Amino acid sequence: MQVKSMDWRSEHELEEERLALKYHSNSNVNPQLEVLTRSRMKMLNQLFAQRNVEVKPAKCYFSSPSFGLQKSELAEHPFMMKLLVHLQELQVQSRPFLDYEPLRELGGAKLDGPELYIFSRSPVSGRHELFYCNPAEMVVQRVKETDPGIWNRMFHSDLIQGTAEAAVFVTAKIQSSMKLFGERGYRLSLLEGGRLTERLSQCTHKFGWKFQPVATFYDRAVQELLEIDGHSEVVLSCMILEEVQ
């Protein structure tokens, strides 16, 4: 009798294996990618030079200032505003790990910290919108408005209630941290993501909100909402928040 085997590996893993068979172990991407990247960066340097803008080497390919929303623009989401204001206070009080600075200087590269995505329901307009927040700079940006039906695609019906105010996702670029700093970068991403989740939990306790951490969300729906691939950037934790009257 012929026994059929099932391959449970992800599409990314299968693609990496296919590329590994085509290129050597240190070249699992298109060999021309580095050449193209250098060429494009050279063109950008020339463009900024023509505009008399000072170009500062950051040892990373993409580095641009972020422009956040004003408080008046977030008035429709008072729940999220209170959450971020208190989170900012806790961010100032928190201290980095003792070996964080030596680790950052070791590679001389930009070390990405955890990031926040907040899916919020506006009590004013009833709209469901996704926001991005960089906790290091506390810059908030509106990503998009989306269908409220996404709740049912992301979470099991037993987990969500009609009064849920927001879902908060903590993400990290683990793949790039590992390439830059190896296992140290991997551990730092996980630890910083855990610390950020703990601070968010403290915010909910201060205001008496209902805080529900979730581990069994549906990955594909969440990745579709956040517009991440689940490989270079992954979700470390997820929380459903509800304001108790």
N, CA, C and O of each residue as an XYZ file, in Angstrom:
980
protein
N       0.848     -1.202      0.000
C       0.000      0.000      0.000
C       0.885      1.254      0.000
O       1.839      1.346      0.773
N       0.571      2.188     -0.846
C       1.346      3.415     -0.959
C       0.905      4.411      0.112
O      -0.284      4.698      0.246
N       1.854      4.931      0.866
C       1.573      5.874      1.930
C       1.928      7.268      1.443
O       3.054      7.503      1.003
N       0.992      8.184      1.514
C       1.212      9.558      1.090
C       1.683     10.383      2.290
O       1.103     10.312      3.373
N       2.714     11.143      2.085
C       3.228     12.017      3.146
C       2.755     13.441      2.915
O       2.569     13.873      1.777
N       2.563     14.167      4.014
C       2.109     15.559      3.937
C       3.241     16.476      4.371
O       3.899     16.229      5.382
N       3.460     17.516      3.615
C       4.515     18.474      3.909
C       3.883     19.678      4.608
O       3.115     20.423      4.000
N       4.212     19.863      5.893
C       3.592     20.937      6.682
C       4.401     22.227      6.647
O       4.053     23.192      7.327
N       5.471     22.256      5.867
C       6.283     23.464      5.831
C       5.551     24.605      5.125
O       4.699     24.391      4.262
N       5.916     25.825      5.526
C       5.272     26.989      4.934
C       5.783     27.224      3.526
O       6.788     26.646      3.113
N       5.080     28.077      2.795
C       5.500     28.411      1.442
C       6.870     29.080      1.434
O       7.660     28.875      0.512
N       7.154     29.894      2.477
C       8.453     30.560      2.554
C       9.583     29.542      2.696
O      10.626     29.666      2.056
N       9.361     28.525      3.550
C      10.393     27.516      3.745
C      10.633     26.705      2.472
O      11.775     26.389      2.138
N       9.568     26.375      1.773
C       9.714     25.640      0.522
C      10.445     26.472     -0.520
O      11.256     25.945     -1.281
N      10.158     27.781     -0.558
C      10.825     28.657     -1.514
C      12.310     28.791     -1.181
O      13.156     28.818     -2.074
N      12.620     28.874      0.130
C      14.020     28.960      0.526
C      14.777     27.696      0.135
O      15.926     27.764     -0.300
N      14.125     26.532      0.291
C      14.772     25.279     -0.104
C      15.006     25.225     -1.611
O      16.039     24.737     -2.069
N      14.037     25.732     -2.379
C      14.192     25.738     -3.832
C      15.353     26.635     -4.242
O      16.139     26.282     -5.122
N      15.457     27.810     -3.594
C      16.545     28.725     -3.918
C      17.896     28.164     -3.479
O      18.909     28.377     -4.145
N      17.906     27.439     -2.343
C      19.159     26.871     -1.861
C      19.719     25.846     -2.834
O      20.935     25.684     -2.936
N      18.837     25.152     -3.550
C      19.294     24.187     -4.549
C      19.859     24.886     -5.777
O      20.667     24.313     -6.508
N      19.431     26.128     -6.003
C      19.852     26.849     -7.195
C      21.121     27.655     -6.952
O      21.993     27.722     -7.818
N      21.227     28.278     -5.756
C      22.392     29.091     -5.425
C      23.144     28.456     -4.259
O      22.621     27.558     -3.598
N      24.367     28.916     -4.006
C      25.136     28.374     -2.889
C      24.572     28.878     -1.568
O      23.696     29.743     -1.554
N      25.070     28.343     -0.459
C      24.458     28.578      0.850
C      24.470     30.033      1.265
O      23.609     30.454      2.037
N      25.417     30.812      0.778
C      25.485     32.218      1.155
C      24.826     33.130      0.121
O      25.021     34.345      0.154
N      24.072     32.568     -0.767
C      23.426     33.370     -1.797
C      22.052     32.789     -2.095
O      21.804     32.297     -3.196
N      21.151     32.848     -1.103
C      19.817     32.285     -1.291
C      18.834     33.300     -1.847
O      17.621     33.110     -1.763
N      19.363     34.389     -2.422
C      18.528     35.369     -3.116
C      19.134     35.610     -4.484
O      20.218     35.112     -4.788
N      18.446     36.361     -5.295
C      18.934     36.649     -6.635
C      20.310     37.318     -6.562
O      20.458     38.311     -5.851
N      21.310     36.812     -7.266
C      22.660     37.388     -7.182
C      22.726     38.841     -7.639
O      23.651     39.558     -7.258
N      21.777     39.288     -8.440
C      21.793     40.650     -8.947
C      21.164     41.649     -7.988
O      21.219     42.856     -8.226
N      20.561     41.155     -6.895
C      19.844     42.054     -5.990
C      20.769     43.090     -5.377
O      20.414     44.266     -5.311
N      21.941     42.681     -4.928
C      22.878     43.612     -4.297
C      23.339     44.674     -5.287
O      23.461     45.846     -4.931
N      23.594     44.267     -6.531
C      24.026     45.214     -7.558
C      22.934     46.239     -7.838
O      23.204     47.435     -7.942
N      21.711     45.762     -7.959
C      20.597     46.664     -8.211
C      20.384     47.629     -7.050
O      20.105     48.809     -7.264
N      20.514     47.130     -5.819
C      20.322     47.981     -4.640
C      21.373     49.081     -4.591
O      21.046     50.239     -4.334
N      22.642     48.727     -4.837
C      23.702     49.747     -4.833
C      23.455     50.791     -5.916
O      23.680     51.982     -5.705
N      22.994     50.337     -7.068
C      22.745     51.260     -8.172
C      21.628     52.236     -7.816
O      21.732     53.434     -8.081
N      20.565     51.719     -7.216
C      19.446     52.595     -6.851
C      19.831     53.564     -5.736
O      19.416     54.723     -5.758
N      20.626     53.101     -4.752
C      21.064     53.993     -3.693
C      21.973     55.084     -4.238
O      21.937     56.218     -3.758
N      22.787     54.753     -5.236
C      23.642     55.766     -5.861
C      22.796     56.829     -6.554
O      23.104     58.018     -6.484
N      21.730     56.398     -7.221
C      20.825     57.349     -7.879
C      20.155     58.246     -6.853
O      20.004     59.446     -7.082
N      19.747     57.668     -5.707
C      19.105     58.475     -4.662
C      20.092     59.488     -4.076
O      19.720     60.632     -3.817
N      21.342     59.077     -3.866
C      22.348     60.007     -3.356
C      22.536     61.187     -4.303
O      22.662     62.330     -3.864
N      22.553     60.904     -5.600
C      22.684     61.972     -6.584
C      21.470     62.894     -6.558
O      21.609     64.109     -6.702
N      20.271     62.318     -6.373
C      19.054     63.118     -6.318
C      19.067     64.056     -5.122
O      18.730     65.232     -5.255
N      19.454     63.547     -3.949
C      19.499     64.400     -2.759
C      20.591     65.459     -2.886
O      20.431     66.578     -2.398
N      21.691     65.111     -3.535
C      22.761     66.083     -3.720
C      22.296     67.235     -4.602
O      22.659     68.388     -4.367
N      21.491     66.921     -5.620
C      20.970     67.955     -6.503
C      19.997     68.881     -5.763
O      19.858     70.056     -6.105
N      19.335     68.336     -4.757
C      18.383     69.148     -3.987
C      19.042     69.817     -2.791
O      18.353     70.405     -1.958
N      20.376     69.735     -2.694
C      21.133     70.354     -1.604
C      20.679     69.865     -0.237
O      20.623     70.634      0.723
N      20.357     68.582     -0.160
C      19.963     67.980      1.103
C      21.118     67.135      1.598
O      21.674     66.326      0.857
N      21.473     67.330      2.857
C      22.591     66.582      3.420
C      22.233     65.102      3.516
O      21.174     64.743      4.030
N      23.104     64.268      3.030
C      22.899     62.818      3.072
C      23.746     62.245      4.194
O      24.969     62.377      4.176
N      23.111     61.614      5.164
C      23.816     61.033      6.296
C      23.800     59.513      6.179
O      22.731     58.909      6.093
N      24.974     58.892      6.175
C      24.997     57.425      6.092
C      24.430     56.813      7.354
O      24.897     57.113      8.453
N      23.428     55.958      7.214
C      22.791     55.312      8.361
C      23.082     53.823      8.397
O      22.611     53.118      9.289
N      23.869     53.334      7.415
C      24.192     51.913      7.316
C      22.933     51.059      7.222
O      22.929     49.901      7.641
N      21.889     51.619      6.684
C      20.673     50.856      6.387
C      20.081     51.465      5.134
O      20.278     52.650      4.866
N      19.365     50.676      4.368
C      18.922     51.106      3.056
C      17.793     52.127      3.124
O      17.730     53.035      2.295
N      16.898     51.987      4.105
C      15.732     52.847      4.138
C      15.700     53.580      5.471
O      15.630     52.947      6.524
N      15.750     54.891      5.436
C      15.706     55.695      6.645
C      15.071     57.033      6.295
O      15.654     57.827      5.556
N      13.883     57.283      6.823
C      13.180     58.521      6.504
C      12.421     58.991      7.733
O      11.991     58.162      8.535
N      12.242     60.297      7.908
C      11.503     60.802      9.063
C      10.039     60.426      8.998
O       9.456     60.321      7.919
N       9.452     60.225     10.164
C       8.036     59.857     10.242
C       7.228     61.071     10.692
O       7.646     61.815     11.578
N       6.087     61.256     10.080
C       5.211     62.354     10.436
C       3.911     61.762     10.965
O       3.169     61.103     10.238
N       3.650     62.011     12.249
C       2.494     61.412     12.889
C       1.263     62.292     12.814
O       1.316     63.438     12.366
N       0.162     61.731     13.260
C      -1.096     62.453     13.306
C      -1.147     63.343     14.543
O      -0.544     63.036     15.572
N      -1.867     64.435     14.426
C      -2.081     65.314     15.561
C      -3.208     64.760     16.442
O      -4.001     63.927     16.002
N      -3.267     65.237     17.693
C      -4.295     64.743     18.614
C      -5.698     65.030     18.093
O      -6.617     64.237     18.299
N      -5.859     66.169     17.414
C      -7.175     66.512     16.878
C      -7.621     65.512     15.823
O      -8.817     65.279     15.643
N      -6.642     64.915     15.115
C      -6.967     63.941     14.080
C      -7.339     62.584     14.665
O      -7.901     61.735     13.972
N      -7.026     62.385     15.937
C      -7.339     61.124     16.607
C      -8.525     61.266     17.555
O      -8.778     60.381     18.372
N      -9.250     62.376     17.447
C     -10.350     62.640     18.376
C     -11.448     61.582     18.289
O     -12.162     61.354     19.265
N     -11.591     60.938     17.138
C     -12.635     59.929     16.988
C     -12.286     58.618     17.689
O     -13.118     57.716     17.781
N     -11.054     58.520     18.182
C     -10.619     57.294     18.852
C     -10.060     57.637     20.238
O      -8.863     57.473     20.476
N     -10.915     58.112     21.153
C     -10.432     58.510     22.494
C      -9.838     57.348     23.279
O      -8.923     57.541     24.080
N     -10.350     56.149     23.053
C      -9.818     54.971     23.744
C      -8.351     54.771     23.399
O      -7.526     54.537     24.282
N      -8.032     54.863     22.128
C      -6.650     54.682     21.692
C      -5.764     55.815     22.178
O      -4.605     55.586     22.526
N      -6.288     57.029     22.208
C      -5.502     58.168     22.667
C      -5.083     57.993     24.119
O      -3.925     58.229     24.464
N      -6.022     57.578     24.979
C      -5.702     57.374     26.394
C      -4.661     56.268     26.557
O      -3.761     56.365     27.391
N      -4.797     55.218     25.748
C      -3.851     54.110     25.812
C      -2.435     54.568     25.469
O      -1.485     54.224     26.171
N      -2.293     55.338     24.397
C      -0.971     55.750     23.942
C      -0.348     56.814     24.848
O       0.869     56.848     25.025
N      -1.187     57.682     25.418
C      -0.655     58.706     26.329
C      -0.036     58.049     27.558
O       1.058     58.424     27.979
N      -0.732     57.070     28.132
C      -0.187     56.393     29.307
C       1.002     55.524     28.931
O       1.948     55.396     29.708
N       0.962     54.922     27.739
C       2.092     54.111     27.285
C       3.338     54.966     27.137
O       4.437     54.513     27.454
N       3.186     56.188     26.666
C       4.323     57.085     26.514
C       4.965     57.383     27.867
O       6.189     57.469     27.970
N       4.139     57.540     28.906
C       4.676     57.769     30.249
C       5.498     56.575     30.726
O       6.556     56.743     31.332
N       5.009     55.376     30.450
C       5.739     54.175     30.857
C       7.001     53.973     30.024
O       7.999     53.448     30.519
N       6.957     54.390     28.763
C       8.130     54.264     27.906
C       9.274     55.126     28.432
O      10.433     54.715     28.397
N       8.946     56.320     28.919
C       9.977     57.225     29.444
C      10.599     56.645     30.707
O      11.800     56.792     30.935
N       9.785     55.986     31.529
C      10.275     55.432     32.788
C      11.096     54.165     32.600
O      11.955     53.863     33.428
N      10.852     53.424     31.539
C      11.541     52.148     31.330
C      12.981     52.373     30.883
O      13.288     53.366     30.224
N      13.851     51.452     31.244
C      15.259     51.532     30.881
C      15.625     50.340     30.015
O      15.098     49.246     30.217
N      16.524     50.534     29.049
C      16.915     49.410     28.177
C      17.759     48.398     28.931
O      18.212     48.665     30.044
N      17.967     47.250     28.334
C      18.840     46.243     28.926
C      20.267     46.786     29.029
O      20.671     47.648     28.248
N      21.022     46.271     29.998
C      22.369     46.780     30.250
C      23.269     46.639     29.031
O      24.111     47.499     28.775
N      23.096     45.562     28.285
C      23.975     45.322     27.141
C      23.368     45.791     25.825
O      23.842     45.405     24.756
N      22.315     46.625     25.887
C      21.661     47.069     24.659
C      22.582     47.957     23.824
O      22.718     47.751     22.618
N      23.220     48.950     24.466
C      24.084     49.871     23.726
C      25.287     49.158     23.112
O      25.573     49.380     21.935
N      26.019     48.296     23.866
C      27.128     47.553     23.222
C      26.655     46.682     22.060
O      27.363     46.529     21.064
N      25.460     46.112     22.191
C      24.943     45.275     21.111
C      24.650     46.108     19.879
O      24.936     45.692     18.756
N      24.078     47.292     20.090
C      23.764     48.158     18.955
C      25.037     48.648     18.269
O      25.078     48.771     17.044
N      26.071     48.925     19.053
C      27.326     49.402     18.482
C      28.128     48.272     17.837
O      29.012     48.521     17.017
N      27.819     47.044     18.206
C      28.577     45.909     17.686
C      28.480     45.811     16.172
O      29.486     45.636     15.484
N      27.258     45.927     15.659
C      27.088     45.808     14.219
C      27.095     47.132     13.501
O      27.230     47.171     12.278
N      26.950     48.223     14.235
C      26.919     49.531     13.604
C      25.736     49.730     12.691
O      25.761     50.611     11.832
N      24.688     48.923     12.860
C      23.517     48.996     11.998
C      22.308     49.425     12.809
O      22.346     49.459     14.038
N      21.262     49.744     12.118
C      20.035     50.172     12.779
C      19.314     48.960     13.355
O      18.970     48.031     12.625
N      19.088     48.972     14.663
C      18.412     47.874     15.335
C      16.937     48.224     15.484
O      16.587     49.154     16.210
N      16.088     47.493     14.810
C      14.659     47.776     14.837
C      14.046     47.228     16.115
O      14.279     46.077     16.485
N      13.255     48.069     16.791
C      12.542     47.633     17.979
C      11.155     47.141     17.616
O      10.776     47.163     16.445
N      10.386     46.693     18.616
C       9.013     46.241     18.340
C       8.134     47.402     17.894
O       8.400     48.559     18.218
N       7.086     47.077     17.147
C       6.170     48.083     16.629
C       4.740     47.723     17.010
O       4.442     46.575     17.338
N       3.872     48.708     16.964
C       2.476     48.523     17.360
C       1.544     48.769     16.189
O       1.730     49.706     15.413
N       0.537     47.912     16.075
C      -0.591     48.138     15.181
C      -1.855     48.087     16.031
O      -2.073     47.133     16.776
N      -2.679     49.112     15.914
C      -3.897     49.191     16.720
C      -5.099     49.228     15.793
O      -5.251     50.145     14.987
N      -5.941     48.231     15.917
C      -7.185     48.167     15.148
C      -8.296     48.666     16.060
O      -8.698     47.968     16.991
N      -8.791     49.861     15.800
C      -9.670     50.558     16.732
C     -11.050     50.822     16.135
O     -11.191     51.128     14.951
N     -12.064     50.694     16.995
C     -13.440     51.029     16.603
C     -13.782     52.400     17.186
O     -13.687     52.606     18.396
N     -14.176     53.321     16.333
C     -14.499     54.676     16.780
C     -15.905     54.722     17.367
O     -16.865     54.381     16.677
N     -16.049     55.139     18.634
C     -17.396     55.281     19.207
C     -18.150     56.477     18.640
O     -19.362     56.593     18.819
N     -17.431     57.369     17.952
C     -18.044     58.567     17.380
C     -18.675     58.265     16.030
O     -19.856     58.533     15.811
N     -17.875     57.703     15.125
C     -18.352     57.447     13.765
C     -18.710     55.982     13.526
O     -19.397     55.660     12.556
N     -18.241     55.084     14.416
C     -18.487     53.662     14.222
C     -17.546     53.015     13.217
O     -17.666     51.824     12.931
N     -16.612     53.791     12.681
C     -15.677     53.252     11.699
C     -14.597     52.422     12.385
O     -14.231     52.684     13.531
N     -14.089     51.415     11.666
C     -12.991     50.588     12.147
C     -11.750     50.954     11.342
O     -11.725     50.813     10.119
N     -10.720     51.428     12.045
C      -9.510     51.895     11.372
C      -8.275     51.250     11.987
O      -8.247     50.915     13.171
N      -7.261     51.087     11.151
C      -5.989     50.528     11.590
C      -4.967     51.646     11.686
O      -4.829     52.460     10.773
N      -4.242     51.677     12.821
C      -3.212     52.680     13.054
C      -1.879     51.981     13.327
O      -1.827     50.877     13.868
N      -0.817     52.661     12.934
C       0.538     52.181     13.204
C       1.200     53.124     14.195
O       1.029     54.341     14.118
N       1.955     52.556     15.126
C       2.655     53.383     16.116
C       4.071     52.858     16.311
O       4.282     51.660     16.502
N       5.026     53.762     16.260
C       6.410     53.446     16.593
C       6.626     53.799     18.063
O       6.725     54.982     18.388
N       6.703     52.812     18.967
C       6.795     53.117     20.405
C       8.034     53.912     20.776
O       8.011     54.655     21.757
N       9.117     53.774     20.016
C      10.345     54.494     20.339
C      10.179     55.995     20.150
O      10.736     56.784     20.912
N       9.412     56.393     19.136
C       9.205     57.810     18.847
C       7.792     58.262     19.174
O       7.505     59.459     19.147
N       6.898     57.318     19.485
C       5.491     57.591     19.760
C       4.856     58.391     18.615
O       4.155     59.378     18.835
N       5.121     57.939     17.410
C       4.535     58.530     16.215
C       3.389     57.637     15.760
O       3.572     56.436     15.564
N       2.198     58.230     15.591
C       1.010     57.471     15.206
C       0.633     57.846     13.775
O       0.574     59.024     13.423
N       0.382     56.831     12.962
C      -0.013     57.054     11.574
C      -1.243     56.215     11.255
O      -1.348     55.062     11.676
N      -2.165     56.802     10.513
C      -3.341     56.055     10.081
C      -2.977     55.210      8.866
O      -2.437     55.720      7.885
N      -3.273     53.926      8.937
C      -2.957     53.017      7.836
C      -4.123     52.914      6.865
O      -3.963     53.145      5.667
N      -5.307     52.565      7.389
C      -6.457     52.405      6.508
C      -7.727     52.190      7.323
O      -7.680     51.879      8.513
N      -8.850     52.362      6.656
C     -10.152     51.990      7.210
C     -10.519     50.631      6.626
O     -10.244     50.359      5.457
N     -11.125     49.798      7.422
C     -11.401     48.441      6.954
C     -12.782     47.976      7.376
O     -13.450     48.619      8.186
N     -13.195     46.865      6.825
C     -14.494     46.277      7.083
C     -14.542     45.713      8.502
O     -13.636     44.973      8.886
N     -15.568     46.037      9.295
C     -15.657     45.485     10.661
C     -15.756     43.963     10.682
O     -15.507     43.345     11.718
N     -16.112     43.354      9.563
C     -16.188     41.901      9.502
C     -14.850     41.214      9.676
O     -14.792     39.996      9.847
N     -13.754     41.996      9.634
C     -12.427     41.422      9.811
C     -12.267     40.831     11.204
O     -11.443     39.940     11.409
N     -13.062     41.329     12.178
C     -13.010     40.768     13.536
C     -13.249     39.261     13.499
O     -12.507     38.486     14.102
N     -14.305     38.857     12.778
C     -14.681     37.444     12.731
C     -13.686     36.605     11.942
O     -13.616     35.390     12.128
N     -12.917     37.241     11.062
C     -11.917     36.493     10.308
C     -10.602     36.355     11.072
O      -9.812     35.451     10.797
N     -10.369     37.255     12.035
C      -9.131     37.208     12.801
C      -9.248     36.370     14.071
O      -8.283     35.729     14.488
N     -10.431     36.377     14.683
C     -10.597     35.723     15.976
C     -11.790     34.776     15.962
O     -12.744     34.959     15.207
N     -11.711     33.772     16.804
C     -12.839     32.861     16.981
C     -13.976     33.627     17.648
O     -13.739     34.549     18.429
N     -15.191     33.247     17.341
C     -16.368     33.964     17.845
C     -16.438     33.977     19.371
O     -17.039     34.883     19.947
N     -15.832     32.986     20.038
C     -15.862     32.950     21.504
C     -14.959     34.004     22.132
O     -15.106     34.319     23.313
N     -14.030     34.551     21.359
C     -13.053     35.490     21.910
C     -13.495     36.942     21.814
O     -13.049     37.775     22.603
N     -14.354     37.255     20.873
C     -14.713     38.655     20.644
C     -16.132     38.936     21.130
O     -17.035     38.105     21.031
N     -16.279     40.129     21.651
C     -17.579     40.591     22.103
C     -17.961     41.843     21.306
O     -17.111     42.487     20.690
N     -19.222     42.162     21.332
C     -19.678     43.334     20.585
C     -19.161     44.642     21.135
O     -19.215     45.665     20.453
N     -18.649     44.626     22.386
C     -18.168     45.857     23.020
C     -16.650     46.018     22.933
O     -16.100     46.937     23.540
N     -15.970     45.157     22.202
C     -14.511     45.259     22.082
C     -14.142     46.588     21.432
O     -14.672     46.944     20.380
N     -13.234     47.311     22.066
C     -12.837     48.630     21.573
C     -11.698     48.553     20.560
O     -11.676     49.288     19.573
N     -10.764     47.661     20.819
C      -9.570     47.638     19.962
C      -8.864     46.293     20.071
O      -9.041     45.543     21.031
N      -8.067     46.021     19.059
C      -7.139     44.891     19.081
C      -5.748     45.462     18.830
O      -5.535     46.200     17.868
N      -4.810     45.116     19.697
C      -3.460     45.657     19.622
C      -2.504     44.525     19.261
O      -2.538     43.455     19.869
N      -1.652     44.769     18.267
C      -0.694     43.770     17.810
C       0.717     44.316     17.996
O       1.020     45.428     17.564
N       1.568     43.542     18.632
C       2.990     43.877     18.774
C       3.763     43.052     17.748
O       3.711     41.822     17.768
N       4.471     43.725     16.862
C       5.211     43.033     15.801
C       6.704     43.340     15.908
O       7.110     44.297     16.568
N       7.504     42.516     15.252
C       8.952     42.732     15.230
C       9.529     42.162     13.941
O       9.010     41.198     13.379
N      10.610     42.778     13.490
C      11.323     42.305     12.295
C      12.427     41.351     12.750
O      13.608     41.697     12.735
N      12.029     40.160     13.149
C      12.964     39.189     13.717
C      13.996     38.738     12.690
O      15.163     38.535     13.026
N      13.570     38.584     11.451
C      14.477     38.081     10.418
C      15.679     39.004     10.239
O      16.815     38.535     10.173
N      15.437     40.305     10.161
C      16.553     41.243      9.974
C      17.413     41.332     11.228
O      18.630     41.485     11.125
N      16.799     41.237     12.425
C      17.574     41.271     13.668
C      18.508     40.071     13.767
O      19.640     40.190     14.236
N      18.020     38.905     13.318
C      18.867     37.708     13.345
C      20.019     37.823     12.355
O      21.135     37.395     12.650
N      19.758     38.396     11.184
C      20.825     38.541     10.189
C      21.884     39.526     10.667
O      23.063     39.368     10.350
N      21.477     40.541     11.425
C      22.425     41.541     11.897
C      23.198     41.074     13.130
O      24.408     41.281     13.221
N      22.495     40.439     14.083
C      23.105     40.140     15.381
C      22.975     38.679     15.807
O      23.314     38.335     16.940
N      22.490     37.819     14.917
C      22.389     36.409     15.259
C      21.357     36.155     16.354
O      20.316     36.811     16.404
N      21.655     35.199     17.227
C      20.721     34.833     18.288
C      20.506     35.971     19.276
O      19.449     36.060     19.900
N      21.493     36.836     19.421
C      21.330     37.983     20.332
C      20.204     38.895     19.842
O      19.378     39.358     20.628
N      20.188     39.142     18.539
C      19.125     39.962     17.981
C      17.771     39.308     18.117
O      16.773     39.985     18.365
N      17.725     37.984     17.957
C      16.471     37.230     18.108
C      15.947     37.345     19.534
O      14.765     37.615     19.745
N      16.837     37.136     20.522
C      16.417     37.226     21.925
C      15.967     38.637     22.268
O      14.972     38.826     22.967
N      16.707     39.633     21.771
C      16.354     41.014     22.089
C      14.975     41.365     21.535
O      14.196     42.047     22.201
N      14.665     40.905     20.318
C      13.348     41.172     19.736
C      12.240     40.570     20.594
O      11.222     41.217     20.841
N      12.434     39.337     21.045
C      11.423     38.684     21.868
C      11.277     39.370     23.227
O      10.163     39.579     23.707
N      12.414     39.719     23.844
C      12.362     40.345     25.165
C      11.726     41.730     25.100
O      10.901     42.075     25.946
N      12.105     42.522     24.102
C      11.528     43.862     23.981
C      10.036     43.787     23.655
O       9.246     44.600     24.134
N       9.661     42.800     22.832
C       8.240     42.618     22.550
C       7.458     42.252     23.792
O       6.332     42.713     23.978
N       8.052     41.416     24.656
C       7.410     41.060     25.909
C       7.284     42.236     26.858
O       6.265     42.392     27.532
N       8.318     43.062     26.912
C       8.269     44.244     27.789
C       7.201     45.232     27.321
O       6.495     45.825     28.136
N       7.089     45.401     26.011
C       6.074     46.303     25.483
C       4.676     45.765     25.782
O       3.778     46.535     26.122
N       4.486     44.462     25.659
C       3.189     43.855     25.983
C       2.854     44.065     27.461
O       1.701     44.315     27.814
N       3.864     43.963     28.314
C       3.643     44.168     29.748
C       3.228     45.613     30.034
O       2.352     45.850     30.865
N       3.843     46.569     29.361
C       3.468     47.974     29.563
C       2.038     48.229     29.108
O       1.294     48.968     29.753
N       1.661     47.614     27.997
C       0.274     47.765     27.538
C      -0.698     47.192     28.565
O      -1.777     47.744     28.782
N      -0.316     46.090     29.193
C      -1.151     45.495     30.236
C      -1.291     46.444     31.421
O      -2.371     46.550     32.002
N      -0.209     47.136     31.787
C      -0.268     48.103     32.884
C      -1.206     49.256     32.557
O      -1.900     49.763     33.438
N      -1.230     49.673     31.295
C      -2.138     50.753     30.879
C      -3.593     50.344     31.100
O      -4.397     51.138     31.588
N      -3.922     49.122     30.746
C      -5.317     48.665     30.886
C      -5.720     48.574     32.345
O      -6.867     48.862     32.686
N      -4.787     48.175     33.225
C      -5.114     48.089     34.646
C      -5.373     49.468     35.248
O      -6.217     49.617     36.131
N      -4.647     50.469     34.768
C      -4.825     51.820     35.312
C      -6.228     52.340     35.048
O      -6.832     52.968     35.918
N      -6.753     52.085     33.852
C      -8.065     52.601     33.486
C      -9.191     51.604     33.764
O     -10.358     51.911     33.520
N      -8.858     50.425     34.268
C      -9.888     49.445     34.561
C     -10.481     48.793     33.322
O     -11.633     48.360     33.340
N      -9.706     48.720     32.248
C     -10.191     48.094     31.023
C     -10.028     46.582     31.105
O      -9.208     46.073     31.869
N     -10.805     45.888     30.323
C     -10.684     44.439     30.219
C      -9.595     44.118     29.211
O      -9.635     44.565     28.065
N      -8.624     43.338     29.657
C      -7.440     43.028     28.860
C      -7.418     41.524     28.592
O      -7.384     40.721     29.524
N      -7.437     41.153     27.321
C      -7.500     39.733     26.964
C      -6.403     39.396     25.959
O      -6.555     39.670     24.768
N      -5.290     38.800     26.425
C      -4.257     38.368     25.470
C      -4.744     37.173     24.668
O      -5.416     36.289     25.199
N      -4.403     37.153     23.395
C      -4.887     36.110     22.483
C      -3.691     35.498     21.755
O      -2.849     36.210     21.208
N      -3.633     34.166     21.760
C      -2.567     33.462     21.046
C      -3.094     32.680     19.853
O      -2.315     32.230     19.012
N      -4.413     32.513     19.772
C      -4.992     31.647     18.728
C      -5.719     32.453     17.660
O      -6.758     32.032     17.151
N      -5.162     33.623     17.324
C      -5.764     34.373     16.217
C      -5.397     33.701     14.897
O      -4.473     32.890     14.837
N      -6.124     34.045     13.851
C      -5.887     33.440     12.539
C      -4.823     34.253     11.805
O      -5.031     35.418     11.466
N      -3.680     33.612     11.570
C      -2.509     34.321     11.045
C      -2.768     34.991      9.702
O      -2.406     36.152      9.512
N      -3.383     34.280      8.778
C      -3.534     34.822      7.425
C      -4.383     36.097      7.433
O      -4.059     37.063      6.742
N      -5.467     36.102      8.214
C      -6.327     37.284      8.284
C      -5.605     38.457      8.943
O      -5.745     39.600      8.510
N      -4.831     38.171      9.992
C      -4.080     39.226     10.680
C      -3.000     39.795      9.762
O      -2.808     41.010      9.713
N      -2.303     38.939      9.047
C      -1.276     39.401      8.112
C      -1.888     40.239      6.994
O      -1.283     41.208      6.536
N      -3.074     39.870      6.562
C      -3.763     40.645      5.533
C      -4.128     42.032      6.052
O      -3.999     43.024      5.335
N      -4.585     42.094      7.304
C      -4.952     43.387      7.887
C      -3.728     44.278      8.066
O      -3.746     45.448      7.685
N      -2.667     43.724      8.643
C      -1.471     44.512      8.950
C      -0.572     44.718      7.733
O       0.343     45.540      7.760
N      -0.843     43.959      6.657
C      -0.038     44.023      5.436
C       1.413     43.639      5.710
O       2.345     44.320      5.282
N       1.582     42.528      6.435
C       2.901     41.956      6.677
C       2.912     40.538      6.111
O       1.859     39.960      5.841
N       4.113     39.983      5.936
C       4.198     38.667      5.301
C       4.317     37.518      6.293
O       4.268     36.355      5.893
N       4.472     37.825      7.588
C       4.601     36.763      8.567
C       5.947     36.077      8.542
O       6.140     35.058      9.205
N       6.882     36.625      7.782
C       8.217     36.031      7.675
C       9.281     37.060      8.057
O       9.996     36.874      9.042
N       9.388     38.126      7.296
C      10.335     39.184      7.654
C       9.827     40.002      8.840
O      10.625     40.524      9.618
N       8.519     40.115      8.981
C       7.904     40.783     10.131
C       6.807     39.881     10.675
O       5.943     39.422      9.927
N       6.844     39.627     11.986
C       5.915     38.674     12.588
C       5.188     39.319     13.766
O       5.657     40.307     14.331
N       4.043     38.750     14.127
C       3.277     39.206     15.285
C       3.772     38.457     16.517
O       3.726     37.228     16.564
N       4.247     39.204     17.513
C       4.728     38.592     18.756
C       3.616     38.398     19.765
O       3.606     37.402     20.488
N       2.682     39.329     19.828
C       1.585     39.218     20.781
C       0.375     39.972     20.264
O       0.485     40.855     19.414
N      -0.776     39.605     20.793
C      -2.036     40.224     20.391
C      -2.919     40.366     21.624
O      -2.985     39.462     22.456
N      -3.598     41.505     21.736
C      -4.477     41.772     22.879
C      -5.784     42.381     22.392
O      -5.795     43.264     21.534
N      -6.876     41.896     22.951
C      -8.186     42.493     22.695
C      -8.543     43.331     23.918
O      -8.518     42.843     25.048
N      -8.875     44.592     23.679
C      -9.157     45.526     24.766
C     -10.621     45.929     24.755
O     -11.217     46.151     23.702
N     -11.183     46.018     25.952
C     -12.590     46.399     26.097
C     -12.710     47.346     27.277
O     -12.169     47.079     28.350
N     -13.411     48.444     27.085
C     -13.594     49.416     28.153
C     -14.808     49.032     28.985
O     -15.933     48.985     28.488
N     -14.560     48.759     30.254
C     -15.631     48.345     31.159
C     -16.305     49.588     31.720
O     -15.655     50.453     32.306
N     -17.615     49.663     31.531
C     -18.365     50.821     31.995
C     -18.586     50.748     33.513
O     -19.204     51.642     34.090
